[in-house]
Amino acid sequence: MHRIVKKMLVNIELTLASAFIVVTTALVIVNVLLRYFFHTGLYWSEEVATTCFVWSVFLGSAAAYRNRAHVGVDMIVNLFSGSIRKTIAIIVDVILVIINGYITYIAVIYISLSYRKPTPVLGISSAYTSSSILISFTLMTIYGVYFLIQDIRTPAQGGQQ
């Protein structure tokens, strides 16, 4: 049990993304059943399910980035070896840190603008949904810096450094 909890905390983005997708799926199923059998539904379920889905997408993308599981085109990079491949990896890391950092900055501005905008059904601040962007890209920026440091420290494979 302790090992499961530890693994869940180590993979917190994946754990939370999974929980959000479970809530999304459960709400949609319950609402479909209510509408089919009782001709009524939960008026707030679509908004909550959408918010949970947004959170699952952004946290899942941060988890995928952390595990380097995003789809990448490395066919050309694989043609090279040694120091050239390492140099390309470092350049890609720098570009991704810049892009993710910039999106984090934009997310802060977006949240500050959407903070006062209420959601249509529940009337809560739409910043609760929008902050998934900030958290996700902040995590990706942190992971990108970590990958950059890791790639700089790792010696080139298959050739001279």
Contact map, one row per residue, 1 for C-alpha under 8 A:
11111000000000000000000000000000000000000000000000000000000000000000000000000000000000000000000000000000000000000000000000000000000000000000000000000000000000000
11111100000000000000000000000000000000000000000000000000000000000000000000000000000000000000000000000000000000000000000000000000000000000000000000000000000000000
11111110000000000000000000000000000000000000000000000000000000000000000000000000000000000000000000000000000000000000000000000000000000000000000000000000000000000
11111111000000000000000000000000000000000000000000000000000000000000000000000000000000000000000000000000000000000000000000000000000000000000000000000000000000000
11111111100000000000000000000000000000000000000000000000000000000000000000000000000000000000000000000000000000000000000000000000000000000000000000000000000000000
01111111110000000000000000000000000000000000000000000000000000000000000000000000000000000000000000000000000000000000000000000000000000000000000000000000000000000
00111111111000000000000000000000000000000000000000000000000000000000000000000000000000000000000000000000000000000000000000000000000000000000000000000000000000000
00011111111101100000000000000000000000000000000000000000000000000000000000000000000000000000000000000000000000000000000000000000000000000000000000000000000000000
00001111111100100000000000000000000000000000000000000000000000000000000000000000000000000000000000000000000000000000000000000000000000000000000000000000000000000
00000111111100000000000000000000000000000000000000000000000000000000000000000000000000000000000000000000000000000000000000000000000000000000000000000000000000000
00000011111111100000000000000000000000000000000000000000000000100000000000000000000000000000000000000000000000000000000000000000000000000000000000000000000000000
00000001111111110000000000000000000000000000000000000000000000000000000000000000000000000000000000000000000000000000000000000000000000000000000000000000000000000
00000000001111111000000000000000000000000000000000000000001101100000000000000000000000000000000000000000000000000000000000000000000000000000000000000000000000000
00000001001111111100000000000000000000000000000000000000001100100000000000000000000000000000000000000000000000000000000000000000000000000000000000000000000000000
00000001101111111110000000000000000000000000000000000000000000000000000000000000000000000000000000000000000000000000000000000000000000000000000000000000000000000
00000000000111111111000000000000000000000000000000000001001000000000000000000000000000000000000000000000000000000000000000000000000000000000000000000000000000000
00000000000011111111100000000000000000000000000000000011111100000000000000000000000000000000000000000000000000000000000000000000000000000000000000000000000000000
00000000000001111111110000000000000000000000000000000001000000000000000000000000000000000000000000000000000000000000000000000000000000000000000000000000000000000
00000000000000111111111000000000000000000000000000000001000000000000000000000000000000000000000000000000000000000000000000000000000000000000000000000000000000000
00000000000000011111111100000000000000000000000000011011000000000000000000000000000000000000000000000000000000000000000000000000000000000000000000000000000000000
00000000000000001111111110000000000000000000000000011001000000000000000000000000000000000000000000000000000000000000000000000000000000000000000000000000000000000
00000000000000000111111111000000000000000000000000000000000000000000000000000000000000000000000000000000000000000000000000000000000000000000000000000000000000000
00000000000000000011111111100000000000000000000010010000000000000000000000000000000000000000000000000000000000000000000000000000000000000000000000000000000000000
00000000000000000001111111110000000000000000000111011000000000000000000000000000000000000000000000000000000000000000000000000000000000000000000000000000000000000
00000000000000000000111111111000000000000000000010000000000000000000000000000000000000000000000000000000000000000000000000000000000000000000000000000000000000000
00000000000000000000011111111100000000000000000000000000000000000000000000000000000000000000000000000000000000000000000000000000000000000000000000000000000000000
00000000000000000000001111111110000000000000110010000000000000000000000000000000000000000000000000000000000000000000000000000000000000000000000000000000000000000
00000000000000000000000111111111000000000000110010000000000000000000000000000000000000000000000000000000000000000000000000000000000000000000000000000000000000000
00000000000000000000000011111111100000000000000000000000000000000000000000000000000000000000000000000000000000000000000000000000000000000000000000000000000000000
00000000000000000000000001111111110000000000000000000000000000000000000000000000000000000000000000000000000000000000000000000000000000000000000000000000000000000
00000000000000000000000000111111111000001100100000000000000000000000000000000000000000000000000000000000000000000000000000000000000000000000000000000000000000000
00000000000000000000000000011111111100001000000000000000000000000000000000000000000000000000000000000000000000000000000000000000000000000000000000000000000000000
00000000000000000000000000001111111111000000000000000000000000000000000000000000000000000000000000000000000000000000000000000000000000000000000000000000000000000
00000000000000000000000000000111111111111100000000000000000000000000000000000000000000000000000000000000000000000000000000000000000000000000000000000000000000000
00000000000000000000000000000011111111111000000000000000000000000000000000000000000000000000000000000000000000000000000000000000000000000000000000000000000000000
00000000000000000000000000000001111111110000000000000000000000000000000000000000000000000000000000000000000000000000000000000000000000000000000000000000000000000
00000000000000000000000000000000111111100000000000000000000000000000000000000000000000000000000000000000000000000000000000000000000000000000000000000000000000000
00000000000000000000000000000000111111111000000000000000000000000000000000000000000000000000000000000000000000000000000000000000000000000000000000000000000000000
00000000000000000000000000000000011111111000000000000000000000000000000000000000000000000000000000000000000000000000000000000000000000000000000000000000000000000
00000000000000000000000000000000011101111100000000000000000000000000000000000000000000000000000000000000000000000000000000000000000000000000000000000000000000000
00000000000000000000000000000011011001111110000000000000000000000000000000000000000000000000000000000000000000000000000000000000000000000000000000000000000000000
00000000000000000000000000000010010000011111100000000000000000000000000000000000000000000000000000000000000000000000000000000000000000000000000000000000000000000
00000000000000000000000000000000000000001111110000000000000000000000000000000000000000000000000000000000000000000000000010000000000000000000000000000000000000000
00000000000000000000000000000000000000000111111100000000000000000000000000000000000000000000000000000000000000000000000011000000000000000000000000000000000000000
00000000000000000000000000110010000000000111111110000000000000000000000000000000000000000000000000000000000000000000000000000000000000000000000000000000000000000
00000000000000000000000000110000000000000011111111000000000000000000000000000000000000000000000000000000000000000000000000000000000000000000000000000000000000000
00000000000000000000000000000000000000000001111111100000000000000000000000000000000000000000000000000000000000000000000011000000000000000000000000000000000000000
00000000000000000000000100000000000000000001111111110000000000000000000000000000000000000000000000000000000000000000000000000000000000000000000000000000000000000
00000000000000000000001110110000000000000000111111111000000000000000000000000000000000000000000000000000000000000000000000000000000000000000000000000000000000000
00000000000000000000000100000000000000000000011111111100000000000000000000000000000000000000000000000000000000000000000000000000000000000000000000000000000000000
00000000000000000000000000000000000000000000001111111110000000000000000000000000000000000000000000000000000000000000000000000000100000000000000000000000000000000
00000000000000000001101100000000000000000000000111111111000000000000000000000000000000000000000000000000000000000000000000000000000000000000000000000000000000000
00000000000000000001100100000000000000000000000011111111100000000000000000000000000000000000000000000000000000000000000000000000000000000000000000000000000000000
00000000000000000000000000000000000000000000000001111111110000000000000000000000000000000000000000000000000000000000000000000000100100000000000000000000000000000
00000000000000001001000000000000000000000000000000111111111000000000000000000000000000000000000000000000000000000000000000000000100100000000000000000000000000000
00000000000000011111100000000000000000000000000000011111111100000000000000000000000000000000000000000000000000000000000000000000000000000000000000000000000000000
00000000000000001000000000000000000000000000000000001111111110000000000000000000000000000000000000000000000000000000000000000000000000000000000000000000000000000
00000000000000001000000000000000000000000000000000000111111111000000000000000000000000000000000000000000000000000000000000000000000110010000000000000000000000000
00000000000011011000000000000000000000000000000000000011111111100000000000000000000000000000000000000000000000000000000000000000000100110000000000000000000000000
00000000000011001000000000000000000000000000000000000001111111110000000000000000000000000000000000000000000000000000000000000000000000000000000000000000000000000
00000000000000000000000000000000000000000000000000000000111111111000010000000000000000000000000000000000000000000000000000000000000000010000000000000000000000000
00000000000010000000000000000000000000000000000000000000011111111100000000000000000000000000000000000000000000000000000000000000000000011011000000000000000000000
00000000001011000000000000000000000000000000000000000000001111111110000000000000000000000000000000000000000000000000000000000000000000000000000000000000000000000
00000000000000000000000000000000000000000000000000000000000111111111110000000000000000000000000000000000000000000000000000000000000000000000000000000000000000000
00000000000000000000000000000000000000000000000000000000000011111111110000000000000000000000000000000000000000000000000000000000000000000001001000000000000000000
00000000000000000000000000000000000000000000000000000000000001111111100000000000000000000000000000000000000000000000000000000000000000000001001000000000000000000
00000000000000000000000000000000000000000000000000000000000000111111100000000000000000000000000000000000000000000000000000000000000000000000000000000000000000000
00000000000000000000000000000000000000000000000000000000000000011111110000000000000000000000000000000000000000000000000000000000000000000000000000000000000000000
00000000000000000000000000000000000000000000000000000000000000011111111000000000000000000000000000000000000000000000000000000000000000000000000000000000000000000
00000000000000000000000000000000000000000000000000000000000010011001111100000000000000000000000000000000000000000000000000000000000000000000000000000000000000000
00000000000000000000000000000000000000000000000000000000000000000000111110000000000000000000000000000000000000000000000000000000000000000000000000000000000000000
00000000000000000000000000000000000000000000000000000000000000000000011111000000000000000000000000000000000000000000000000000000000000000000000000000000000000000
00000000000000000000000000000000000000000000000000000000000000000000001111110000000000000000000000000000000000000000000000000000000000000000000000000000000000000
00000000000000000000000000000000000000000000000000000000000000000000000111111100000000000000000000000000000000000000000000000000000000000000000000000000000000000
00000000000000000000000000000000000000000000000000000000000000000000000011111110000000000000000000000000000000000000000000000000000000000000000000000000000000000
00000000000000000000000000000000000000000000000000000000000000000000000011111111000000000000000000000000000000000000000000000000000000000000000000000000000000000
00000000000000000000000000000000000000000000000000000000000000000000000001111111000010010000000000000000000000000000000000000000000000000000000000000000000000000
00000000000000000000000000000000000000000000000000000000000000000000000001111111100010000000000000000000000000000000000000000000000000000000000000000000000000000
00000000000000000000000000000000000000000000000000000000000000000000000000111111100000000000000000000000000000000000000000000000000000000000000000000000000000000
00000000000000000000000000000000000000000000000000000000000000000000000000011111110110000000000000000000000000000000000000000000000000000000000000000000000000000
00000000000000000000000000000000000000000000000000000000000000000000000000000111111111000000000000000000000000000000000000000000000000000000000000000000000011100
00000000000000000000000000000000000000000000000000000000000000000000000000000001111111000000000000000000000000000000000000000000000000000000000000000000000111111
00000000000000000000000000000000000000000000000000000000000000000000000000000000111111100000000000000000000000000000000000000000000000000000000000000000000110111
00000000000000000000000000000000000000000000000000000000000000000000000000000001111111110000000000000000000000000000000000000000000000000000000000000000000000000
00000000000000000000000000000000000000000000000000000000000000000000000000001101111111111000000000000000000000000000000000000000000000000000000000000000000100000
00000000000000000000000000000000000000000000000000000000000000000000000000000000111111111100000000000000000000000000000000000000000000000000000000000010000100000
00000000000000000000000000000000000000000000000000000000000000000000000000000000001111111110000000000000000000000000000000000000000000000000000000000000000000000
00000000000000000000000000000000000000000000000000000000000000000000000000001000000111111111000000000000000000000000000000000000000000000000000000000000000000000
00000000000000000000000000000000000000000000000000000000000000000000000000000000000011111111100000000000000000000000000000000000000000000000000000000010000000000
00000000000000000000000000000000000000000000000000000000000000000000000000000000000001111111110000000000000000000000000000000000000000000000000000010011000000000
00000000000000000000000000000000000000000000000000000000000000000000000000000000000000111111111000000000000000000000000000000000000000000000000000000000000000000
00000000000000000000000000000000000000000000000000000000000000000000000000000000000000011111111100000000000000000000000000000000000000000000000000000000000000000
00000000000000000000000000000000000000000000000000000000000000000000000000000000000000001111111110000000000000000000000000000000000000000000000110110000000000000
00000000000000000000000000000000000000000000000000000000000000000000000000000000000000000111111111000000000000000000000000000000000000000000000110010000000000000
00000000000000000000000000000000000000000000000000000000000000000000000000000000000000000011111111100000000000000000000000000000000000000000000000000000000000000
00000000000000000000000000000000000000000000000000000000000000000000000000000000000000000001111111110000000000000000000000000000000000000000100100000000000000000
00000000000000000000000000000000000000000000000000000000000000000000000000000000000000000000111111111000000000000000000000000000000000000001100110000000000000000
00000000000000000000000000000000000000000000000000000000000000000000000000000000000000000000011111111100000000000000000000000000000000000000100000000000000000000
00000000000000000000000000000000000000000000000000000000000000000000000000000000000000000000001111111110000000000000000000000000000000000000000000000000000000000
00000000000000000000000000000000000000000000000000000000000000000000000000000000000000000000000111111111000000000000000000000000000000001101100000000000000000000
00000000000000000000000000000000000000000000000000000000000000000000000000000000000000000000000011111111100000000000000000000000000000001100100000000000000000000
00000000000000000000000000000000000000000000000000000000000000000000000000000000000000000000000001111111110000000000000000000000000000000000000000000000000000000
00000000000000000000000000000000000000000000000000000000000000000000000000000000000000000000000000111111111000000000000000000000000000001000000000000000000000000
00000000000000000000000000000000000000000000000000000000000000000000000000000000000000000000000000011111111100000000000000000000000011001100100000000000000000000
00000000000000000000000000000000000000000000000000000000000000000000000000000000000000000000000000001111111110000000000000000000000000000000000000000000000000000
00000000000000000000000000000000000000000000000000000000000000000000000000000000000000000000000000000111111111000000000000000000000000000000000000000000000000000
00000000000000000000000000000000000000000000000000000000000000000000000000000000000000000000000000000011111111100000000000000000011011000000000000000000000000000
00000000000000000000000000000000000000000000000000000000000000000000000000000000000000000000000000000001111111110000000000000000000001000000000000000000000000000
00000000000000000000000000000000000000000000000000000000000000000000000000000000000000000000000000000000111111111000000000000000000000000000000000000000000000000
00000000000000000000000000000000000000000000000000000000000000000000000000000000000000000000000000000000011111111100000000000000010000000000000000000000000000000
00000000000000000000000000000000000000000000000000000000000000000000000000000000000000000000000000000000001111111110000000000010011000000000000000000000000000000
00000000000000000000000000000000000000000000000000000000000000000000000000000000000000000000000000000000000111111110000000000010000000000000000000000000000000000
00000000000000000000000000000000000000000000000000000000000000000000000000000000000000000000000000000000000011111111100000000000000000000000000000000000000000000
00000000000000000000000000000000000000000000000000000000000000000000000000000000000000000000000000000000000001111111100000001110010000000000000000000000000000000
00000000000000000000000000000000000000000000000000000000000000000000000000000000000000000000000000000000000000111111110000001110000000000000000000000000000000000
00000000000000000000000000000000000000000000000000000000000000000000000000000000000000000000000000000000000000001111110000001110000000000000000000000000000000000
00000000000000000000000000000000000000000000000000000000000000000000000000000000000000000000000000000000000000001111111000001110000000000000000000000000000000000
00000000000000000000000000000000000000000000000000000000000000000000000000000000000000000000000000000000000000000011111101111100000000000000000000000000000000000
00000000000000000000000000000000000000000000000000000000000000000000000000000000000000000000000000000000000000000000111111111100000000000000000000000000000000000
00000000000000000000000000000000000000000000000000000000000000000000000000000000000000000000000000000000000000000000011111100000000000000000000000000000000000000
00000000000000000000000000000000000000000011001000000000000000000000000000000000000000000000000000000000000000000000001111100000000000000000000000000000000000000
00000000000000000000000000000000000000000001001000000000000000000000000000000000000000000000000000000000000000000000011111110000000000000000000000000000000000000
00000000000000000000000000000000000000000000000000000000000000000000000000000000000000000000000000000000000000000000011111111000000000000000000000000000000000000
00000000000000000000000000000000000000000000000000000000000000000000000000000000000000000000000000000000000000000000011001111101000000000000000000000000000000000
00000000000000000000000000000000000000000000000000000000000000000000000000000000000000000000000000000000000000000111111000111111000000000000000000000000000000000
00000000000000000000000000000000000000000000000000000000000000000000000000000000000000000000000000000000000000000111111000011111110000000000000000000000000000000
00000000000000000000000000000000000000000000000000000000000000000000000000000000000000000000000000000000000000110111100000001111111000000000000000000000000000000
00000000000000000000000000000000000000000000000000000000000000000000000000000000000000000000000000000000000000000000000000011111111100000000000000000000000000000
00000000000000000000000000000000000000000000000000100110000000000000000000000000000000000000000000000000000000000000000000000111111100000000000000000000000000000
00000000000000000000000000000000000000000000000000000000000000000000000000000000000000000000000000000000001001100100000000000111111111000000000000000000000000000
00000000000000000000000000000000000000000000000000000000000000000000000000000000000000000000000000000000001000100000000000000011111111100000000000000000000000000
00000000000000000000000000000000000000000000000000000110011000000000000000000000000000000000000000000000000000000000000000000001111111110000000000000000000000000
00000000000000000000000000000000000000000000000000000000010000000000000000000000000000000000000000000001001000000000000000000000011111111000000000000000000000000
00000000000000000000000000000000000000000000000000000000000000000000000000000000000000000000000000000001001100000000000000000000011111111100000000000000000000000
00000000000000000000000000000000000000000000000000000000001000000000000000000000000000000000000000000000000000000000000000000000001111111110000000000000000000000
00000000000000000000000000000000000000000000000000000000011011000000000000000000000000000000000000000000000000000000000000000000000111111111000000000000000000000
00000000000000000000000000000000000000000000000000000000000001000000000000000000000000000000000000011011000000000000000000000000000011111111100000000000000000000
00000000000000000000000000000000000000000000000000000000000000000000000000000000000000000000000000011001000000000000000000000000000001111111110000000000000000000
00000000000000000000000000000000000000000000000000000000000001000000000000000000000000000000000000000000000000000000000000000000000000111111111000000000000000000
00000000000000000000000000000000000000000000000000000000000001001100000000000000000000000000000010010000000000000000000000000000000000011111111100000000000000000
00000000000000000000000000000000000000000000000000000000000000000000000000000000000000000000000111011001000000000000000000000000000000001111111110000000000000000
00000000000000000000000000000000000000000000000000000000000000000000000000000000000000000000000000000000000000000000000000000000000000000111111111000000000000000
00000000000000000000000000000000000000000000000000000000000000001100000000000000000000000000000000000000000000000000000000000000000000000011111111100000000000000
00000000000000000000000000000000000000000000000000000000000000000000000000000000000000000000110110000000000000000000000000000000000000000001111111110000000000000
00000000000000000000000000000000000000000000000000000000000000000000000000000000000000000000110010000000000000000000000000000000000000000000111111111000000000000
00000000000000000000000000000000000000000000000000000000000000000000000000000000000000000000000000000000000000000000000000000000000000000000011111111100000000000
00000000000000000000000000000000000000000000000000000000000000000000000000000000000000000000100000000000000000000000000000000000000000000000001111111110000000000
00000000000000000000000000000000000000000000000000000000000000000000000000000000000000000100110000000000000000000000000000000000000000000000000111111111000000000
00000000000000000000000000000000000000000000000000000000000000000000000000000000000000000000000000000000000000000000000000000000000000000000000011111111100000000
00000000000000000000000000000000000000000000000000000000000000000000000000000000000000000000000000000000000000000000000000000000000000000000000001111111110000000
00000000000000000000000000000000000000000000000000000000000000000000000000000000000001001100000000000000000000000000000000000000000000000000000000111111111000000
00000000000000000000000000000000000000000000000000000000000000000000000000000000000000000100000000000000000000000000000000000000000000000000000000011111111000000
00000000000000000000000000000000000000000000000000000000000000000000000000000000000000000000000000000000000000000000000000000000000000000000000000001111111000000
00000000000000000000000000000000000000000000000000000000000000000000000000000000000000000000000000000000000000000000000000000000000000000000000000000111111100000
00000000000000000000000000000000000000000000000000000000000000000000000000000000000000000000000000000000000000000000000000000000000000000000000000000011111110001
00000000000000000000000000000000000000000000000000000000000000000000000000000000011011000000000000000000000000000000000000000000000000000000000000000000011111111
00000000000000000000000000000000000000000000000000000000000000000000000000000000111000000000000000000000000000000000000000000000000000000000000000000000001111111
00000000000000000000000000000000000000000000000000000000000000000000000000000000110000000000000000000000000000000000000000000000000000000000000000000000000111110
00000000000000000000000000000000000000000000000000000000000000000000000000000000111000000000000000000000000000000000000000000000000000000000000000000000000111111
00000000000000000000000000000000000000000000000000000000000000000000000000000000011000000000000000000000000000000000000000000000000000000000000000000000000111111
00000000000000000000000000000000000000000000000000000000000000000000000000000000011000000000000000000000000000000000000000000000000000000000000000000000001110111
